[in-house]
Amino acid sequence: PEALRAVRAAADAGSIILTVCSGAFLAGAAGLLDGRPCTTHWMHADDLARRYPTARVDRNVLFVDDGNLITSAGTAAGIDACLHLVRRELGSEVTNKIARRMVVPPQRDGGQRQFIDQPIPVRCSEGFAPHLDWIMSNLDKPHTVTTLAKRSAMSTRTFARRFVEETGTTPMQWITDQRVLYARRLLEESDLDIDRIAGQAGFGNATLLRHHFRRVIGVTPSDYRRQFSCSADEDAVTA
């Protein structure tokens, strides 16, 4: 009861309330979720919706920013939500410095799919890691399973099987996801236009980039750049 009173009082005073994972249940008990969009860890989403039926629970996103109430999914998403709040209040430059200090990605948007940007899987064997390293260094080049298998001195079938065992996904899906991540970095850190970014990331054209970027990240490249480009923040400061 004391904690609930403190949360309600803070919200009534205009404070920003940010919850991580099951912390959304505390916000619900304090009456802060009524009629509002929110999220929590996917394992608890159904329970949250049952307990607080007027809450608009989104099971798929990393976090939800509803002004003075921010709710997030799991612990990692909580970090994303905190960085988002810093970005919202203080800008990209400060956020990026904090993210680098924490060694975490600085720019996952709340509307993004719950996608883990981990280029080289933790469980990847030492023998297979060099193949992934080479692909990461050559994302701008065209790749097929056949050419990658030949370069790795494996049959196409063996290479495809090993790739799934090592990464949990198919070669082309993995490459596409890494291209999206690289494009995302270029959108934040460079002034290159979308066509140039598409070429450097290996998509070949902006249409393909937009399609896959929205599928993986959940927003268009242009919208993402408007929100998270460091140069955009600098322009706003000097304008």
The 8 nearest C-alpha neighbors of each residue, nearest first, counted from 0:
[[1, 3, 2, 4, 5, 29, 28, 6],
 [2, 0, 4, 3, 5, 6, 7, 8],
 [1, 3, 5, 4, 0, 6, 25, 7],
 [4, 2, 0, 6, 29, 5, 1, 7],
 [3, 5, 7, 1, 2, 6, 8, 0],
 [4, 6, 2, 8, 3, 7, 9, 1],
 [7, 5, 3, 9, 8, 4, 10, 2],
 [8, 6, 4, 10, 9, 5, 29, 11],
 [7, 9, 11, 5, 10, 6, 4, 12],
 [8, 10, 12, 6, 14, 7, 11, 5],
 [9, 11, 7, 14, 13, 12, 8, 6],
 [12, 10, 8, 13, 9, 7, 14, 6],
 [13, 11, 9, 10, 14, 8, 7, 15],
 [12, 14, 10, 11, 9, 15, 67, 8],
 [15, 13, 10, 9, 12, 16, 67, 11],
 [14, 16, 67, 68, 17, 13, 10, 69],
 [15, 17, 68, 67, 69, 14, 18, 10],
 [18, 16, 69, 70, 68, 15, 19, 81],
 [19, 17, 70, 22, 23, 71, 69, 16],
 [18, 20, 77, 71, 22, 21, 70, 72],
 [19, 21, 73, 72, 39, 40, 22, 71],
 [22, 20, 23, 24, 39, 19, 40, 43],
 [21, 23, 18, 19, 24, 25, 20, 26],
 [22, 24, 26, 21, 25, 18, 27, 39],
 [25, 23, 27, 22, 26, 21, 28, 47],
 [26, 24, 28, 27, 22, 23, 29, 3],
 [25, 27, 23, 29, 31, 24, 28, 30],
 [26, 28, 24, 32, 30, 29, 25, 31],
 [27, 29, 25, 30, 26, 24, 3, 31],
 [30, 28, 26, 27, 3, 31, 7, 25],
 [31, 29, 27, 28, 32, 33, 26, 7],
 [30, 32, 26, 27, 29, 33, 28, 7],
 [33, 31, 27, 35, 54, 30, 34, 26],
 [34, 32, 54, 53, 35, 31, 30, 51],
 [33, 35, 54, 53, 32, 55, 36, 31],
 [34, 36, 32, 54, 33, 55, 37, 65],
 [37, 35, 55, 56, 54, 65, 63, 34],
 [38, 36, 56, 63, 70, 55, 57, 35],
 [37, 39, 57, 56, 70, 71, 58, 72],
 [38, 40, 72, 20, 71, 44, 21, 41],
 [41, 39, 72, 73, 20, 42, 43, 44],
 [40, 42, 44, 43, 58, 39, 72, 59],
 [41, 43, 40, 44, 45, 39, 46, 58],
 [44, 42, 46, 41, 40, 45, 47, 39],
 [43, 45, 41, 47, 46, 39, 42, 58],
 [46, 44, 48, 47, 43, 49, 42, 41],
 [45, 47, 49, 43, 48, 44, 50, 42],
 [48, 46, 44, 50, 45, 49, 51, 43],
 [47, 49, 45, 52, 51, 46, 50, 56],
 [50, 48, 46, 47, 52, 51, 45, 44],
 [51, 49, 47, 48, 52, 46, 27, 24],
 [50, 52, 48, 53, 54, 49, 47, 27],
 [53, 51, 48, 54, 49, 50, 55, 47],
 [52, 54, 34, 33, 51, 55, 32, 35],
 [53, 55, 34, 33, 32, 35, 52, 51],
 [56, 54, 36, 35, 37, 34, 53, 57],
 [55, 57, 37, 38, 54, 36, 48, 58],
 [58, 56, 38, 59, 37, 55, 60, 36],
 [57, 59, 41, 44, 38, 60, 56, 39],
 [60, 58, 57, 112, 113, 61, 41, 38],
 [59, 61, 110, 62, 112, 111, 109, 113],
 [62, 60, 109, 76, 72, 113, 71, 111],
 [61, 63, 71, 109, 70, 60, 72, 80],
 [62, 64, 70, 37, 69, 109, 65, 38],
 [65, 63, 69, 66, 68, 62, 70, 109],
 [66, 64, 68, 69, 67, 63, 36, 35],
 [65, 67, 68, 64, 69, 15, 63, 16],
 [66, 68, 15, 16, 65, 69, 14, 13],
 [69, 67, 16, 65, 66, 15, 17, 64],
 [68, 70, 17, 64, 63, 65, 16, 18],
 [71, 69, 18, 63, 62, 38, 37, 17],
 [72, 70, 62, 19, 77, 39, 38, 20],
 [71, 73, 40, 39, 20, 76, 61, 62],
 [74, 72, 20, 40, 76, 75, 77, 19],
 [73, 75, 77, 76, 20, 19, 78, 72],
 [76, 74, 78, 77, 73, 79, 72, 61],
 [77, 75, 79, 73, 78, 61, 72, 74],
 [76, 78, 74, 80, 19, 75, 79, 71],
 [77, 79, 81, 75, 76, 80, 82, 74],
 [80, 78, 76, 82, 77, 81, 83, 107],
 [79, 81, 83, 77, 78, 82, 62, 76],
 [82, 80, 84, 78, 83, 79, 77, 85],
 [83, 81, 85, 79, 84, 80, 94, 86],
 [82, 84, 80, 86, 81, 85, 87, 79],
 [83, 85, 87, 81, 86, 82, 88, 80],
 [84, 86, 82, 88, 83, 87, 89, 94],
 [87, 85, 90, 83, 91, 89, 84, 94],
 [88, 86, 84, 85, 90, 89, 83, 91],
 [87, 89, 85, 86, 84, 90, 83, 91],
 [90, 88, 86, 85, 87, 93, 91, 94],
 [91, 89, 86, 92, 87, 93, 88, 94],
 [92, 90, 94, 86, 93, 229, 95, 227],
 [91, 93, 95, 94, 90, 229, 96, 232],
 [94, 92, 96, 95, 91, 90, 97, 89],
 [95, 93, 91, 97, 86, 92, 96, 85],
 [94, 96, 98, 92, 97, 105, 93, 91],
 [97, 95, 99, 93, 94, 98, 100, 92],
 [96, 98, 100, 94, 95, 99, 101, 93],
 [99, 97, 95, 101, 105, 103, 100, 96],
 [98, 100, 102, 96, 101, 97, 95, 103],
 [99, 101, 97, 98, 102, 96, 103, 95],
 [100, 102, 98, 99, 103, 97, 96, 104],
 [103, 101, 99, 100, 98, 104, 97, 105],
 [102, 104, 98, 101, 105, 99, 100, 78],
 [105, 103, 106, 98, 107, 102, 99, 116],
 [106, 104, 98, 95, 103, 107, 94, 82],
 [105, 107, 104, 108, 227, 79, 83, 82],
 [108, 106, 79, 105, 109, 111, 104, 83],
 [107, 109, 111, 110, 106, 83, 61, 79],
 [110, 108, 62, 61, 111, 63, 60, 107],
 [111, 109, 60, 108, 217, 112, 61, 62],
 [112, 110, 217, 216, 108, 109, 60, 113],
 [111, 113, 114, 60, 216, 217, 215, 110],
 [112, 114, 61, 60, 111, 115, 59, 76],
 [113, 115, 112, 116, 215, 111, 216, 61],
 [116, 114, 117, 113, 118, 112, 75, 107],
 [115, 117, 118, 114, 180, 177, 104, 176],
 [116, 118, 119, 115, 120, 121, 177, 114],
 [117, 119, 116, 120, 177, 135, 131, 173],
 [120, 118, 117, 121, 131, 123, 128, 132],
 [121, 119, 123, 122, 166, 117, 118, 165],
 [122, 120, 123, 119, 117, 124, 166, 165],
 [121, 123, 120, 124, 165, 166, 119, 125],
 [122, 124, 165, 120, 121, 128, 127, 125],
 [125, 123, 126, 127, 128, 122, 165, 121],
 [124, 126, 128, 127, 123, 129, 122, 130],
 [125, 127, 124, 128, 129, 130, 123, 131],
 [126, 128, 124, 125, 130, 129, 123, 131],
 [127, 129, 131, 125, 130, 126, 124, 123],
 [130, 128, 132, 131, 127, 133, 126, 125],
 [131, 129, 133, 128, 132, 127, 134, 151],
 [132, 130, 134, 128, 133, 129, 135, 119],
 [131, 133, 129, 135, 130, 134, 128, 136],
 [134, 132, 136, 130, 131, 135, 129, 137],
 [133, 135, 137, 131, 136, 132, 138, 130],
 [136, 134, 132, 133, 137, 138, 131, 177],
 [135, 137, 133, 134, 138, 132, 139, 131],
 [138, 136, 134, 139, 135, 140, 133, 201],
 [137, 139, 201, 140, 135, 200, 134, 136],
 [201, 138, 140, 200, 199, 137, 198, 141],
 [139, 141, 138, 137, 201, 142, 200, 199],
 [142, 140, 139, 201, 143, 138, 137, 202],
 [143, 141, 140, 146, 147, 144, 171, 145],
 [142, 144, 145, 146, 147, 141, 171, 170],
 [143, 145, 147, 146, 148, 155, 170, 142],
 [144, 146, 148, 143, 155, 147, 149, 154],
 [147, 145, 149, 143, 148, 144, 150, 142],
 [148, 146, 150, 144, 149, 145, 143, 151],
 [147, 149, 151, 153, 145, 155, 158, 146],
 [150, 148, 152, 146, 151, 147, 153, 145],
 [149, 151, 147, 148, 152, 146, 153, 145],
 [150, 152, 148, 149, 153, 147, 130, 158],
 [153, 151, 149, 150, 148, 154, 147, 158],
 [154, 152, 148, 151, 158, 149, 157, 155],
 [153, 155, 157, 156, 148, 158, 149, 152],
 [154, 156, 158, 148, 145, 157, 159, 153],
 [155, 157, 159, 154, 158, 160, 153, 148],
 [158, 156, 160, 154, 159, 155, 161, 153],
 [157, 159, 161, 155, 148, 160, 156, 153],
 [158, 160, 162, 156, 157, 161, 155, 163],
 [159, 161, 157, 163, 162, 158, 156, 164],
 [162, 160, 164, 158, 163, 159, 157, 165],
 [163, 161, 159, 165, 164, 160, 166, 158],
 [162, 164, 167, 168, 166, 169, 160, 165],
 [165, 163, 161, 162, 167, 166, 160, 168],
 [164, 166, 123, 162, 163, 161, 167, 122],
 [167, 165, 163, 168, 164, 162, 120, 123],
 [166, 168, 163, 164, 165, 169, 162, 120],
 [167, 169, 163, 166, 173, 172, 170, 162],
 [168, 170, 172, 163, 171, 173, 162, 159],
 [171, 169, 173, 172, 174, 162, 168, 159],
 [170, 172, 174, 173, 169, 175, 144, 143],
 [173, 171, 175, 169, 174, 170, 176, 168],
 [172, 174, 176, 170, 171, 175, 169, 177],
 [175, 173, 171, 177, 176, 172, 178, 170],
 [176, 174, 178, 172, 173, 177, 171, 179],
 [175, 177, 179, 173, 178, 174, 172, 180],
 [178, 176, 180, 174, 179, 175, 181, 173],
 [179, 177, 175, 181, 200, 176, 180, 182],
 [178, 180, 182, 176, 177, 181, 212, 183],
 [181, 179, 183, 177, 178, 182, 176, 184],
 [180, 182, 178, 184, 183, 179, 177, 200],
 [183, 181, 179, 185, 184, 180, 200, 178],
 [182, 184, 180, 186, 181, 185, 179, 187],
 [183, 185, 181, 187, 182, 186, 188, 180],
 [186, 184, 182, 188, 189, 187, 183, 181],
 [187, 185, 183, 184, 224, 188, 189, 182],
 [186, 188, 228, 184, 185, 227, 229, 189],
 [187, 189, 185, 186, 184, 229, 228, 190],
 [190, 188, 185, 191, 186, 187, 230, 228],
 [189, 191, 192, 188, 186, 230, 185, 187],
 [192, 190, 189, 195, 196, 193, 185, 186],
 [191, 193, 195, 194, 196, 190, 186, 197],
 [192, 194, 196, 195, 197, 205, 191, 220],
 [193, 195, 197, 205, 196, 192, 204, 198],
 [196, 194, 198, 197, 192, 193, 191, 199],
 [195, 197, 193, 199, 198, 194, 200, 182],
 [198, 196, 194, 202, 200, 195, 205, 204],
 [199, 197, 203, 195, 201, 196, 200, 202],
 [198, 200, 196, 139, 201, 197, 195, 138],
 [201, 199, 139, 178, 197, 198, 182, 202],
 [139, 200, 202, 198, 138, 199, 203, 140],
 [203, 201, 197, 204, 208, 198, 200, 207],
 [202, 204, 198, 201, 197, 205, 207, 200],
 [205, 203, 197, 206, 202, 207, 194, 198],
 [204, 206, 208, 194, 197, 207, 209, 193],
 [207, 205, 209, 208, 204, 210, 197, 202],
 [208, 206, 210, 209, 205, 204, 202, 211],
 [207, 209, 205, 206, 211, 210, 197, 212],
 [210, 208, 212, 206, 207, 211, 213, 219],
 [211, 209, 207, 208, 213, 212, 206, 214],
 [210, 212, 214, 208, 213, 209, 215, 207],
 [213, 211, 209, 215, 214, 216, 210, 179],
 [212, 214, 217, 218, 219, 216, 211, 215],
 [213, 215, 211, 212, 217, 216, 210, 218],
 [214, 216, 212, 213, 217, 211, 112, 176],
 [217, 215, 111, 213, 212, 218, 112, 214],
 [216, 218, 111, 213, 214, 215, 110, 112],
 [219, 217, 213, 216, 223, 222, 220, 111],
 [218, 220, 213, 222, 221, 209, 223, 212],
 [221, 219, 223, 222, 224, 209, 212, 218],
 [222, 220, 224, 223, 219, 225, 193, 218],
 [223, 221, 225, 219, 224, 220, 226, 218],
 [222, 224, 220, 226, 221, 225, 227, 219],
 [223, 225, 228, 221, 227, 226, 222, 186],
 [226, 224, 222, 223, 227, 228, 221, 231],
 [227, 225, 223, 224, 228, 222, 231, 221],
 [226, 228, 224, 187, 225, 223, 229, 91],
 [227, 229, 187, 224, 231, 230, 225, 226],
 [230, 228, 232, 231, 91, 187, 92, 227],
 [231, 229, 233, 232, 228, 234, 188, 190],
 [232, 230, 234, 228, 229, 233, 235, 225],
 [231, 233, 235, 229, 230, 234, 236, 90],
 [232, 234, 230, 236, 235, 231, 237, 229],
 [235, 233, 231, 237, 232, 236, 238, 230],
 [236, 234, 232, 238, 233, 237, 231, 230],
 [235, 237, 233, 234, 238, 232, 231, 90],
 [238, 236, 234, 235, 233, 232, 231, 230],
 [237, 235, 236, 234, 233, 232, 231, 230]]
